[in-house]
């Protein structure tokens, strides 16, 4: 089952077989670099599994979300990352849910795609977290002829990363018609706000709902579905009117909203009472099933 994205602009992406010249050098030209990325990703998965065993044996403490700051860009081995604001905003938003809610931690840990970046963030290994995500994404890759490194351009929209959640998408492919109808009825509660994607263990109820959205007003803090289940707003991926190409994220952190921007720590006062129509455009939202807290 695949996600259907409202995003039609794929100009930031390229196919593996593409060849093009850039100001930084010449893009690789066969699948060599992508094979290397796949090999590096396999190594990262093995490292994440080792760290997971340390977590299970209580030998690895969990980094507090309040002490994590993801700087823009990054590097892992021969790969350098640029234009990472969407990725950084996603990782901060998801890790805040992972850190605060055991149900979400269990959900993300059940998916190999999401477990690795979450475990690396927990260990304070930020570049590894970014690499484990980007190596699975269709980013443009160029070779820098000056230093022989590869540059991964993470320029994207939030919807371009929905493939990372495919393992958790509801309804499950093997679910019954009854279960499929249940989750579809539940997601209809979000139809006035955007395109909703339910994530969870069971098709009968979503633990987390991701909503593709485009609003200049804050969406509702609470949404009730057709079965009287309540979902609470957890994060907002946003741009500013003054800088529409840069993504940042508002996070519900232990019932206090915090603004995160990967270009530097923000001292800006931020709350859901902020006059969004003066500054922010909301692109993506995450809602938690609070019945499962």
C-alpha atoms as an extended CHARMM CRD file, in Angstrom:
* protein
*
       293  EXT
         1         1  UNK       CA              0.0000000000        0.0000000000        0.0000000000  PROA      1               0.0000000000
         2         2  UNK       CA              1.3930000000        3.4030000000       -0.8730000000  PROA      2               0.0000000000
         3         3  UNK       CA              0.7410000000        6.9470000000        0.2100000000  PROA      3               0.0000000000
         4         4  UNK       CA             -0.9070000000        9.3410000000       -2.1630000000  PROA      4               0.0000000000
         5         5  UNK       CA              0.7310000000       12.7240000000       -1.8360000000  PROA      5               0.0000000000
         6         6  UNK       CA             -0.7580000000       16.0640000000       -2.7790000000  PROA      6               0.0000000000
         7         7  UNK       CA              2.7170000000       17.2060000000       -3.7110000000  PROA      7               0.0000000000
         8         8  UNK       CA              3.3170000000       17.2910000000       -7.4420000000  PROA      8               0.0000000000
         9         9  UNK       CA              6.6440000000       19.1680000000       -7.3920000000  PROA      9               0.0000000000
        10        10  UNK       CA              9.3970000000       16.5690000000       -7.6530000000  PROA      10              0.0000000000
        11        11  UNK       CA             12.0590000000       18.9060000000       -9.0580000000  PROA      11              0.0000000000
        12        12  UNK       CA             14.2900000000       18.3350000000       -6.0550000000  PROA      12              0.0000000000
        13        13  UNK       CA             14.5410000000       14.6240000000       -6.8290000000  PROA      13              0.0000000000
        14        14  UNK       CA             16.4010000000       12.6960000000       -9.4850000000  PROA      14              0.0000000000
        15        15  UNK       CA             16.4250000000        9.1060000000      -10.6640000000  PROA      15              0.0000000000
        16        16  UNK       CA             19.4650000000        6.8950000000       -9.9880000000  PROA      16              0.0000000000
        17        17  UNK       CA             20.3640000000        6.6250000000      -13.6540000000  PROA      17              0.0000000000
        18        18  UNK       CA             20.3320000000       10.3870000000      -14.1960000000  PROA      18              0.0000000000
        19        19  UNK       CA             23.4600000000       12.2220000000      -15.2340000000  PROA      19              0.0000000000
        20        20  UNK       CA             23.7560000000       15.9440000000      -14.8360000000  PROA      20              0.0000000000
        21        21  UNK       CA             26.3580000000       18.6020000000      -14.2770000000  PROA      21              0.0000000000
        22        22  UNK       CA             26.1790000000       20.9390000000      -11.2950000000  PROA      22              0.0000000000
        23        23  UNK       CA             28.2510000000       23.8090000000       -9.9890000000  PROA      23              0.0000000000
        24        24  UNK       CA             29.7380000000       21.3750000000       -7.4380000000  PROA      24              0.0000000000
        25        25  UNK       CA             30.8370000000       18.7590000000       -9.9420000000  PROA      25              0.0000000000
        26        26  UNK       CA             29.3650000000       15.8990000000      -11.9140000000  PROA      26              0.0000000000
        27        27  UNK       CA             26.5980000000       13.7040000000      -10.6280000000  PROA      27              0.0000000000
        28        28  UNK       CA             27.3330000000       10.0040000000      -10.6140000000  PROA      28              0.0000000000
        29        29  UNK       CA             26.0840000000        8.1830000000      -13.3730000000  PROA      29              0.0000000000
        30        30  UNK       CA             25.0960000000        4.7090000000      -12.8270000000  PROA      30              0.0000000000
        31        31  UNK       CA             23.8720000000        3.1950000000       -9.6310000000  PROA      31              0.0000000000
        32        32  UNK       CA             27.2890000000        3.0920000000       -7.9060000000  PROA      32              0.0000000000
        33        33  UNK       CA             26.5750000000        5.8090000000       -5.3590000000  PROA      33              0.0000000000
        34        34  UNK       CA             23.1580000000        4.3680000000       -4.5940000000  PROA      34              0.0000000000
        35        35  UNK       CA             24.6930000000        0.9430000000       -4.0130000000  PROA      35              0.0000000000
        36        36  UNK       CA             27.1080000000        2.5390000000       -1.5950000000  PROA      36              0.0000000000
        37        37  UNK       CA             24.2600000000        4.3210000000        0.1860000000  PROA      37              0.0000000000
        38        38  UNK       CA             22.4080000000        1.0000000000        0.4890000000  PROA      38              0.0000000000
        39        39  UNK       CA             25.5140000000       -0.6430000000        1.9610000000  PROA      39              0.0000000000
        40        40  UNK       CA             25.9740000000        2.2050000000        4.4340000000  PROA      40              0.0000000000
        41        41  UNK       CA             22.3130000000        1.9710000000        5.3900000000  PROA      41              0.0000000000
        42        42  UNK       CA             22.6820000000       -1.7470000000        6.1280000000  PROA      42              0.0000000000
        43        43  UNK       CA             25.6140000000       -0.9260000000        8.4180000000  PROA      43              0.0000000000
        44        44  UNK       CA             23.5420000000        1.7190000000       10.1670000000  PROA      44              0.0000000000
        45        45  UNK       CA             20.7260000000       -0.7480000000       10.7270000000  PROA      45              0.0000000000
        46        46  UNK       CA             23.1370000000       -3.1960000000       12.3420000000  PROA      46              0.0000000000
        47        47  UNK       CA             24.5070000000       -0.4280000000       14.5610000000  PROA      47              0.0000000000
        48        48  UNK       CA             20.9780000000        0.6130000000       15.5080000000  PROA      48              0.0000000000
        49        49  UNK       CA             20.1970000000       -2.9870000000       16.4960000000  PROA      49              0.0000000000
        50        50  UNK       CA             23.2740000000       -3.0510000000       18.7480000000  PROA      50              0.0000000000
        51        51  UNK       CA             22.1360000000        0.1710000000       20.3760000000  PROA      51              0.0000000000
        52        52  UNK       CA             18.6280000000       -1.2390000000       20.7400000000  PROA      52              0.0000000000
        53        53  UNK       CA             20.0300000000       -4.1610000000       22.7120000000  PROA      53              0.0000000000
        54        54  UNK       CA             21.7840000000       -1.6830000000       24.9990000000  PROA      54              0.0000000000
        55        55  UNK       CA             18.4830000000        0.1220000000       25.4450000000  PROA      55              0.0000000000
        56        56  UNK       CA             16.6950000000       -3.1130000000       26.3530000000  PROA      56              0.0000000000
        57        57  UNK       CA             19.3970000000       -3.8970000000       28.8920000000  PROA      57              0.0000000000
        58        58  UNK       CA             19.0630000000       -0.3500000000       30.2760000000  PROA      58              0.0000000000
        59        59  UNK       CA             22.6710000000        0.4590000000       29.4510000000  PROA      59              0.0000000000
        60        60  UNK       CA             21.8380000000        3.3460000000       27.1410000000  PROA      60              0.0000000000
        61        61  UNK       CA             20.0630000000        6.3590000000       28.6760000000  PROA      61              0.0000000000
        62        62  UNK       CA             17.5550000000        8.2520000000       26.5660000000  PROA      62              0.0000000000
        63        63  UNK       CA             18.6050000000       11.7470000000       25.4800000000  PROA      63              0.0000000000
        64        64  UNK       CA             16.0930000000       14.2930000000       26.7000000000  PROA      64              0.0000000000
        65        65  UNK       CA             14.2270000000       16.0160000000       23.8790000000  PROA      65              0.0000000000
        66        66  UNK       CA             14.9900000000       19.3290000000       25.5820000000  PROA      66              0.0000000000
        67        67  UNK       CA             18.7400000000       18.7120000000       25.2090000000  PROA      67              0.0000000000
        68        68  UNK       CA             18.6280000000       17.7620000000       21.5090000000  PROA      68              0.0000000000
        69        69  UNK       CA             19.3180000000       20.3690000000       18.8820000000  PROA      69              0.0000000000
        70        70  UNK       CA             19.6700000000       19.2690000000       15.2650000000  PROA      70              0.0000000000
        71        71  UNK       CA             21.8980000000       21.6860000000       13.3900000000  PROA      71              0.0000000000
        72        72  UNK       CA             21.2340000000       22.2490000000        9.7190000000  PROA      72              0.0000000000
        73        73  UNK       CA             23.2140000000       20.0130000000        7.3890000000  PROA      73              0.0000000000
        74        74  UNK       CA             25.4300000000       17.1840000000        8.5410000000  PROA      74              0.0000000000
        75        75  UNK       CA             27.9070000000       14.5780000000        7.3890000000  PROA      75              0.0000000000
        76        76  UNK       CA             28.2930000000       10.8290000000        7.5510000000  PROA      76              0.0000000000
        77        77  UNK       CA             31.3750000000        9.2280000000        6.0650000000  PROA      77              0.0000000000
        78        78  UNK       CA             31.7710000000       10.4020000000        2.4830000000  PROA      78              0.0000000000
        79        79  UNK       CA             28.2820000000       11.9240000000        2.4310000000  PROA      79              0.0000000000
        80        80  UNK       CA             27.4460000000       15.5370000000        3.2310000000  PROA      80              0.0000000000
        81        81  UNK       CA             23.8670000000       16.7010000000        3.7860000000  PROA      81              0.0000000000
        82        82  UNK       CA             22.4190000000       20.0490000000        2.7100000000  PROA      82              0.0000000000
        83        83  UNK       CA             18.9480000000       21.6410000000        2.8330000000  PROA      83              0.0000000000
        84        84  UNK       CA             17.8890000000       19.4830000000        5.7720000000  PROA      84              0.0000000000
        85        85  UNK       CA             15.2680000000       21.7630000000        7.3600000000  PROA      85              0.0000000000
        86        86  UNK       CA             12.3230000000       19.4740000000        6.4940000000  PROA      86              0.0000000000
        87        87  UNK       CA             14.1910000000       16.3830000000        7.6790000000  PROA      87              0.0000000000
        88        88  UNK       CA             15.3580000000       18.0930000000       10.8810000000  PROA      88              0.0000000000
        89        89  UNK       CA             11.8340000000       19.2980000000       11.6330000000  PROA      89              0.0000000000
        90        90  UNK       CA             10.4330000000       15.7910000000       11.0660000000  PROA      90              0.0000000000
        91        91  UNK       CA             13.0460000000       14.1570000000       13.2980000000  PROA      91              0.0000000000
        92        92  UNK       CA             12.4740000000       16.6220000000       16.1360000000  PROA      92              0.0000000000
        93        93  UNK       CA              8.6950000000       16.1850000000       15.8810000000  PROA      93              0.0000000000
        94        94  UNK       CA              8.8000000000       12.4040000000       15.7770000000  PROA      94              0.0000000000
        95        95  UNK       CA             11.3860000000       12.0730000000       18.5240000000  PROA      95              0.0000000000
        96        96  UNK       CA              9.2980000000       14.2920000000       20.7940000000  PROA      96              0.0000000000
        97        97  UNK       CA              6.3980000000       11.8320000000       20.3580000000  PROA      97              0.0000000000
        98        98  UNK       CA              8.7680000000        8.8830000000       20.8100000000  PROA      98              0.0000000000
        99        99  UNK       CA             10.2150000000       10.3580000000       23.9880000000  PROA      99              0.0000000000
       100       100  UNK       CA              6.9390000000       11.3570000000       25.6140000000  PROA      100             0.0000000000
       101       101  UNK       CA              4.6460000000        8.4420000000       24.7550000000  PROA      101             0.0000000000
       102       102  UNK       CA              5.4960000000        4.7650000000       25.2690000000  PROA      102             0.0000000000
       103       103  UNK       CA              2.8550000000        3.6820000000       22.7470000000  PROA      103             0.0000000000
       104       104  UNK       CA              4.5170000000        5.7530000000       20.0120000000  PROA      104             0.0000000000
       105       105  UNK       CA              7.9680000000        4.4980000000       20.9960000000  PROA      105             0.0000000000
       106       106  UNK       CA              6.7100000000        0.9180000000       20.6260000000  PROA      106             0.0000000000
       107       107  UNK       CA              5.0660000000        1.7850000000       17.3090000000  PROA      107             0.0000000000
       108       108  UNK       CA              8.1860000000        3.3790000000       15.8170000000  PROA      108             0.0000000000
       109       109  UNK       CA             10.3970000000        0.5920000000       17.1690000000  PROA      109             0.0000000000
       110       110  UNK       CA              8.2410000000       -1.9200000000       15.2860000000  PROA      110             0.0000000000
       111       111  UNK       CA              9.2740000000       -0.3320000000       11.9650000000  PROA      111             0.0000000000
       112       112  UNK       CA             12.8660000000       -0.8450000000       10.8110000000  PROA      112             0.0000000000
       113       113  UNK       CA             12.7090000000        2.4110000000        8.8560000000  PROA      113             0.0000000000
       114       114  UNK       CA             11.8020000000        4.5130000000       11.8860000000  PROA      114             0.0000000000
       115       115  UNK       CA             13.5190000000        2.5290000000       14.6210000000  PROA      115             0.0000000000
       116       116  UNK       CA             17.0250000000        3.3700000000       13.4000000000  PROA      116             0.0000000000
       117       117  UNK       CA             16.7110000000        7.1950000000       13.3800000000  PROA      117             0.0000000000
       118       118  UNK       CA             14.8770000000        7.1710000000       16.7140000000  PROA      118             0.0000000000
       119       119  UNK       CA             17.5150000000        4.9610000000       18.3500000000  PROA      119             0.0000000000
       120       120  UNK       CA             20.3150000000        7.1410000000       16.9850000000  PROA      120             0.0000000000
       121       121  UNK       CA             18.6480000000       10.2830000000       18.3090000000  PROA      121             0.0000000000
       122       122  UNK       CA             18.2410000000        8.5680000000       21.6570000000  PROA      122             0.0000000000
       123       123  UNK       CA             21.9910000000        7.9240000000       21.6560000000  PROA      123             0.0000000000
       124       124  UNK       CA             22.7880000000       11.4980000000       20.6130000000  PROA      124             0.0000000000
       125       125  UNK       CA             24.0980000000       10.3370000000       17.2030000000  PROA      125             0.0000000000
       126       126  UNK       CA             22.4920000000       13.0140000000       15.0700000000  PROA      126             0.0000000000
       127       127  UNK       CA             24.3780000000       12.4720000000       11.8080000000  PROA      127             0.0000000000
       128       128  UNK       CA             23.6350000000        8.7450000000       11.9400000000  PROA      128             0.0000000000
       129       129  UNK       CA             19.9460000000        9.5360000000       12.4820000000  PROA      129             0.0000000000
       130       130  UNK       CA             19.8870000000       11.7780000000        9.4210000000  PROA      130             0.0000000000
       131       131  UNK       CA             21.8460000000        9.3020000000        7.3000000000  PROA      131             0.0000000000
       132       132  UNK       CA             19.5550000000        6.3830000000        8.2010000000  PROA      132             0.0000000000
       133       133  UNK       CA             16.6080000000        8.4650000000        6.9570000000  PROA      133             0.0000000000
       134       134  UNK       CA             18.1860000000       10.0720000000        3.8850000000  PROA      134             0.0000000000
       135       135  UNK       CA             19.6880000000        6.8480000000        2.5510000000  PROA      135             0.0000000000
       136       136  UNK       CA             16.0920000000        5.6430000000        2.0540000000  PROA      136             0.0000000000
       137       137  UNK       CA             14.9460000000        8.8550000000        0.3520000000  PROA      137             0.0000000000
       138       138  UNK       CA             15.0410000000        9.8690000000       -3.3000000000  PROA      138             0.0000000000
       139       139  UNK       CA             17.3770000000       12.8010000000       -2.8410000000  PROA      139             0.0000000000
       140       140  UNK       CA             19.5640000000       14.3920000000       -5.4590000000  PROA      140             0.0000000000
       141       141  UNK       CA             23.1630000000       13.2590000000       -5.0360000000  PROA      141             0.0000000000
       142       142  UNK       CA             26.1660000000       15.0210000000       -6.5410000000  PROA      142             0.0000000000
       143       143  UNK       CA             29.8910000000       14.3800000000       -6.2910000000  PROA      143             0.0000000000
       144       144  UNK       CA             31.9920000000       17.2920000000       -5.1160000000  PROA      144             0.0000000000
       145       145  UNK       CA             35.0370000000       17.2520000000       -7.3580000000  PROA      145             0.0000000000
       146       146  UNK       CA             36.9390000000       19.4060000000       -4.8680000000  PROA      146             0.0000000000
       147       147  UNK       CA             36.8950000000       16.9840000000       -1.9470000000  PROA      147             0.0000000000
       148       148  UNK       CA             35.6450000000       13.7180000000       -3.5410000000  PROA      148             0.0000000000
       149       149  UNK       CA             32.6570000000       13.6060000000       -1.2100000000  PROA      149             0.0000000000
       150       150  UNK       CA             29.0190000000       13.1180000000       -2.1410000000  PROA      150             0.0000000000
       151       151  UNK       CA             26.4870000000       15.8110000000       -1.4380000000  PROA      151             0.0000000000
       152       152  UNK       CA             22.9420000000       14.7130000000       -0.6080000000  PROA      152             0.0000000000
       153       153  UNK       CA             20.4490000000       17.4890000000       -1.2260000000  PROA      153             0.0000000000
       154       154  UNK       CA             17.5150000000       16.9140000000        1.1510000000  PROA      154             0.0000000000
       155       155  UNK       CA             15.4050000000       19.7080000000       -0.3610000000  PROA      155             0.0000000000
       156       156  UNK       CA             11.8340000000       18.4290000000       -0.1370000000  PROA      156             0.0000000000
       157       157  UNK       CA              8.3020000000       18.8940000000        1.0790000000  PROA      157             0.0000000000
       158       158  UNK       CA              6.8720000000       17.1030000000        4.1300000000  PROA      158             0.0000000000
       159       159  UNK       CA              4.7250000000       14.8440000000        1.9390000000  PROA      159             0.0000000000
       160       160  UNK       CA              7.8460000000       13.6170000000        0.1230000000  PROA      160             0.0000000000
       161       161  UNK       CA              8.8170000000       11.6770000000        3.2540000000  PROA      161             0.0000000000
       162       162  UNK       CA              5.5940000000        9.7600000000        3.7680000000  PROA      162             0.0000000000
       163       163  UNK       CA              7.1970000000        6.5960000000        2.3870000000  PROA      163             0.0000000000
       164       164  UNK       CA              9.0540000000        6.3260000000        5.7030000000  PROA      164             0.0000000000
       165       165  UNK       CA              5.7580000000        5.4450000000        7.4070000000  PROA      165             0.0000000000
       166       166  UNK       CA              4.5720000000        2.8270000000        4.9180000000  PROA      166             0.0000000000
       167       167  UNK       CA              5.1050000000       -0.0790000000        7.3670000000  PROA      167             0.0000000000
       168       168  UNK       CA              2.6630000000        1.5040000000        9.8100000000  PROA      168             0.0000000000
       169       169  UNK       CA              0.0040000000        2.7760000000        7.4110000000  PROA      169             0.0000000000
       170       170  UNK       CA             -3.6270000000        1.9520000000        8.1660000000  PROA      170             0.0000000000
       171       171  UNK       CA             -5.6070000000        0.0930000000        7.1060000000  PROA      171             0.0000000000
       172       172  UNK       CA             -3.2080000000       -2.8500000000        6.8700000000  PROA      172             0.0000000000
       173       173  UNK       CA             -3.2270000000       -4.7040000000        3.5580000000  PROA      173             0.0000000000
       174       174  UNK       CA             -4.4530000000       -7.8960000000        5.2220000000  PROA      174             0.0000000000
       175       175  UNK       CA             -7.1370000000       -6.1910000000        7.3210000000  PROA      175             0.0000000000
       176       176  UNK       CA            -10.7740000000       -7.1780000000        7.0090000000  PROA      176             0.0000000000
       177       177  UNK       CA            -13.3360000000       -5.0020000000        5.1920000000  PROA      177             0.0000000000
       178       178  UNK       CA            -14.8170000000       -4.2000000000        8.6170000000  PROA      178             0.0000000000
       179       179  UNK       CA            -11.4660000000       -2.9270000000        9.9770000000  PROA      179             0.0000000000
       180       180  UNK       CA            -10.8680000000       -0.9140000000        6.8190000000  PROA      180             0.0000000000
       181       181  UNK       CA            -14.2100000000        0.7920000000        7.2160000000  PROA      181             0.0000000000
       182       182  UNK       CA            -13.4630000000        1.5740000000       10.8760000000  PROA      182             0.0000000000
       183       183  UNK       CA            -10.1980000000        3.3910000000       10.1460000000  PROA      183             0.0000000000
       184       184  UNK       CA            -11.6670000000        5.2010000000        7.1230000000  PROA      184             0.0000000000
       185       185  UNK       CA            -14.5390000000        6.4700000000        9.2660000000  PROA      185             0.0000000000
       186       186  UNK       CA            -12.0470000000        7.5940000000       11.9060000000  PROA      186             0.0000000000
       187       187  UNK       CA             -9.8930000000        9.5060000000        9.4120000000  PROA      187             0.0000000000
       188       188  UNK       CA            -12.9190000000       11.3490000000        8.0330000000  PROA      188             0.0000000000
       189       189  UNK       CA            -12.8340000000       13.4910000000       11.1760000000  PROA      189             0.0000000000
       190       190  UNK       CA             -9.8150000000       15.2420000000        9.6510000000  PROA      190             0.0000000000
       191       191  UNK       CA            -11.2100000000       15.8100000000        6.1490000000  PROA      191             0.0000000000
       192       192  UNK       CA            -11.8650000000       19.5250000000        6.7740000000  PROA      192             0.0000000000
       193       193  UNK       CA             -8.2300000000       20.0500000000        7.7830000000  PROA      193             0.0000000000
       194       194  UNK       CA             -6.3410000000       18.0800000000        5.1330000000  PROA      194             0.0000000000
       195       195  UNK       CA             -5.4020000000       14.6070000000        3.9110000000  PROA      195             0.0000000000
       196       196  UNK       CA             -5.0240000000       12.2760000000        6.8980000000  PROA      196             0.0000000000
       197       197  UNK       CA             -2.8460000000        9.1600000000        7.2070000000  PROA      197             0.0000000000
       198       198  UNK       CA             -3.3710000000        6.8390000000       10.1740000000  PROA      198             0.0000000000
       199       199  UNK       CA             -0.4680000000        4.9400000000       11.7180000000  PROA      199             0.0000000000
       200       200  UNK       CA             -0.8450000000        2.1250000000       14.1890000000  PROA      200             0.0000000000
       201       201  UNK       CA             -0.6290000000       -1.5350000000       15.1500000000  PROA      201             0.0000000000
       202       202  UNK       CA             -4.2760000000       -2.3170000000       14.4800000000  PROA      202             0.0000000000
       203       203  UNK       CA             -6.5820000000       -1.1670000000       11.7070000000  PROA      203             0.0000000000
       204       204  UNK       CA             -9.2830000000       -0.6360000000       14.3040000000  PROA      204             0.0000000000
       205       205  UNK       CA             -7.6030000000        2.4700000000       15.6840000000  PROA      205             0.0000000000
       206       206  UNK       CA             -4.7180000000        4.7790000000       14.8070000000  PROA      206             0.0000000000
       207       207  UNK       CA             -2.1190000000        5.6860000000       17.4160000000  PROA      207             0.0000000000
       208       208  UNK       CA             -0.8180000000        8.6650000000       15.4400000000  PROA      208             0.0000000000
       209       209  UNK       CA             -2.4160000000       10.5680000000       12.5730000000  PROA      209             0.0000000000
       210       210  UNK       CA             -0.3790000000       12.6150000000       10.1010000000  PROA      210             0.0000000000
       211       211  UNK       CA             -2.2450000000       15.3520000000        8.2630000000  PROA      211             0.0000000000
       212       212  UNK       CA             -1.1120000000       17.0380000000        5.0630000000  PROA      212             0.0000000000
       213       213  UNK       CA             -2.3920000000       20.5390000000        5.5460000000  PROA      213             0.0000000000
       214       214  UNK       CA             -2.0650000000       24.0780000000        4.2140000000  PROA      214             0.0000000000
       215       215  UNK       CA             -3.4590000000       26.6500000000        6.6170000000  PROA      215             0.0000000000
       216       216  UNK       CA             -2.5360000000       30.0530000000        7.9510000000  PROA      216             0.0000000000
       217       217  UNK       CA             -4.5450000000       29.4020000000       11.1120000000  PROA      217             0.0000000000
       218       218  UNK       CA             -3.7700000000       26.7950000000       13.7310000000  PROA      218             0.0000000000
       219       219  UNK       CA             -5.8360000000       23.5890000000       13.3610000000  PROA      219             0.0000000000
       220       220  UNK       CA             -7.9170000000       22.4030000000       16.3230000000  PROA      220             0.0000000000
       221       221  UNK       CA             -6.0140000000       21.1590000000       19.3590000000  PROA      221             0.0000000000
       222       222  UNK       CA             -8.4010000000       18.2210000000       19.7510000000  PROA      222             0.0000000000
       223       223  UNK       CA            -10.2810000000       16.2160000000       17.1160000000  PROA      223             0.0000000000
       224       224  UNK       CA            -12.9090000000       13.5800000000       17.9760000000  PROA      224             0.0000000000
       225       225  UNK       CA            -13.5330000000       10.7820000000       15.4990000000  PROA      225             0.0000000000
       226       226  UNK       CA            -16.7690000000        8.9350000000       14.7650000000  PROA      226             0.0000000000
       227       227  UNK       CA            -16.1330000000        6.5570000000       17.6830000000  PROA      227             0.0000000000
       228       228  UNK       CA            -15.6460000000        9.2650000000       20.3340000000  PROA      228             0.0000000000
       229       229  UNK       CA            -11.8820000000        8.8020000000       20.3320000000  PROA      229             0.0000000000
       230       230  UNK       CA             -9.9150000000       11.9860000000       20.9160000000  PROA      230             0.0000000000
       231       231  UNK       CA             -6.7400000000       12.9590000000       19.0910000000  PROA      231             0.0000000000
       232       232  UNK       CA             -4.5140000000       15.7400000000       20.4280000000  PROA      232             0.0000000000
       233       233  UNK       CA             -2.2930000000       17.9800000000       18.3090000000  PROA      233             0.0000000000
       234       234  UNK       CA              1.3950000000       17.1370000000       18.8740000000  PROA      234             0.0000000000
       235       235  UNK       CA              3.3810000000       19.0200000000       16.2570000000  PROA      235             0.0000000000
       236       236  UNK       CA              3.1370000000       21.4560000000       13.3590000000  PROA      236             0.0000000000
       237       237  UNK       CA              5.5830000000       21.6420000000       10.4560000000  PROA      237             0.0000000000
       238       238  UNK       CA              5.5020000000       25.2160000000        9.1840000000  PROA      238             0.0000000000
       239       239  UNK       CA              7.0820000000       27.8430000000        6.9930000000  PROA      239             0.0000000000
       240       240  UNK       CA              7.1310000000       31.5830000000        7.5290000000  PROA      240             0.0000000000
       241       241  UNK       CA              5.5640000000       34.0350000000        5.1370000000  PROA      241             0.0000000000
       242       242  UNK       CA              8.8550000000       35.8980000000        5.1980000000  PROA      242             0.0000000000
       243       243  UNK       CA             10.8160000000       32.7410000000        4.2570000000  PROA      243             0.0000000000
       244       244  UNK       CA              8.5490000000       30.2520000000        2.5140000000  PROA      244             0.0000000000
       245       245  UNK       CA             11.3890000000       27.8810000000        1.5490000000  PROA      245             0.0000000000
       246       246  UNK       CA             12.5070000000       27.1680000000        5.1160000000  PROA      246             0.0000000000
       247       247  UNK       CA             10.7570000000       24.6400000000        7.3770000000  PROA      247             0.0000000000
       248       248  UNK       CA             10.5520000000       24.7650000000       11.1520000000  PROA      248             0.0000000000
       249       249  UNK       CA              8.4110000000       22.9300000000       13.6770000000  PROA      249             0.0000000000
       250       250  UNK       CA              6.2420000000       23.6970000000       16.6790000000  PROA      250             0.0000000000
       251       251  UNK       CA              6.2560000000       20.8580000000       19.2180000000  PROA      251             0.0000000000
       252       252  UNK       CA              3.8730000000       20.0590000000       22.0590000000  PROA      252             0.0000000000
       253       253  UNK       CA              6.5430000000       19.3020000000       24.6380000000  PROA      253             0.0000000000
       254       254  UNK       CA              5.0470000000       18.0950000000       27.9090000000  PROA      254             0.0000000000
       255       255  UNK       CA              1.9910000000       20.3270000000       27.3460000000  PROA      255             0.0000000000
       256       256  UNK       CA              4.0970000000       23.3880000000       26.5390000000  PROA      256             0.0000000000
       257       257  UNK       CA              4.5770000000       24.4340000000       22.9360000000  PROA      257             0.0000000000
       258       258  UNK       CA              8.1520000000       25.0080000000       21.7530000000  PROA      258             0.0000000000
       259       259  UNK       CA              9.4730000000       26.3160000000       18.4420000000  PROA      259             0.0000000000
       260       260  UNK       CA             12.4210000000       24.5050000000       16.8210000000  PROA      260             0.0000000000
       261       261  UNK       CA             14.4860000000       25.9050000000       13.9310000000  PROA      261             0.0000000000
       262       262  UNK       CA             17.6100000000       24.1040000000       12.7300000000  PROA      262             0.0000000000
       263       263  UNK       CA             19.4420000000       27.3490000000       11.9070000000  PROA      263             0.0000000000
       264       264  UNK       CA             19.7680000000       28.1250000000       15.6050000000  PROA      264             0.0000000000
       265       265  UNK       CA             18.0180000000       27.8830000000       18.9910000000  PROA      265             0.0000000000
       266       266  UNK       CA             14.9010000000       30.0370000000       19.0700000000  PROA      266             0.0000000000
       267       267  UNK       CA             14.1510000000       32.3980000000       21.9450000000  PROA      267             0.0000000000
       268       268  UNK       CA             10.8510000000       33.3150000000       20.3090000000  PROA      268             0.0000000000
       269       269  UNK       CA              7.7750000000       33.0220000000       22.4720000000  PROA      269             0.0000000000
       270       270  UNK       CA              5.5320000000       30.4550000000       20.8340000000  PROA      270             0.0000000000
       271       271  UNK       CA              2.1110000000       29.0830000000       21.6690000000  PROA      271             0.0000000000
       272       272  UNK       CA             -1.0370000000       28.0440000000       19.8540000000  PROA      272             0.0000000000
       273       273  UNK       CA             -2.4370000000       31.4890000000       20.6670000000  PROA      273             0.0000000000
       274       274  UNK       CA              0.1650000000       32.9900000000       18.3420000000  PROA      274             0.0000000000
       275       275  UNK       CA             -1.3780000000       34.9600000000       15.4820000000  PROA      275             0.0000000000
       276       276  UNK       CA             -0.4750000000       32.4740000000       12.7730000000  PROA      276             0.0000000000
       277       277  UNK       CA             -2.0090000000       34.4760000000        9.9430000000  PROA      277             0.0000000000
       278       278  UNK       CA              0.6530000000       37.1260000000       10.4700000000  PROA      278             0.0000000000
       279       279  UNK       CA              3.6230000000       34.8400000000       10.0630000000  PROA      279             0.0000000000
       280       280  UNK       CA              3.2140000000       31.0510000000        9.7580000000  PROA      280             0.0000000000
       281       281  UNK       CA              1.8580000000       28.7590000000        7.0450000000  PROA      281             0.0000000000
       282       282  UNK       CA              1.1640000000       25.2740000000        8.4280000000  PROA      282             0.0000000000
       283       283  UNK       CA              2.0910000000       22.4320000000        6.0660000000  PROA      283             0.0000000000
       284       284  UNK       CA              1.8310000000       19.2820000000        8.1590000000  PROA      284             0.0000000000
       285       285  UNK       CA              0.4320000000       18.2230000000       11.5310000000  PROA      285             0.0000000000
       286       286  UNK       CA              0.6190000000       15.2320000000       13.8540000000  PROA      286             0.0000000000
       287       287  UNK       CA             -2.1950000000       14.0720000000       16.1670000000  PROA      287             0.0000000000
       288       288  UNK       CA             -1.8700000000       11.5830000000       19.0280000000  PROA      288             0.0000000000
       289       289  UNK       CA             -4.6300000000        9.1980000000       20.1110000000  PROA      289             0.0000000000
       290       290  UNK       CA             -4.8070000000       10.2580000000       23.7520000000  PROA      290             0.0000000000
       291       291  UNK       CA             -6.9750000000        7.2610000000       24.6390000000  PROA      291             0.0000000000
       292       292  UNK       CA             -3.7890000000        5.1760000000       24.2280000000  PROA      292             0.0000000000
       293       293  UNK       CA             -1.4120000000        7.3390000000       26.2680000000  PROA      293             0.0000000000
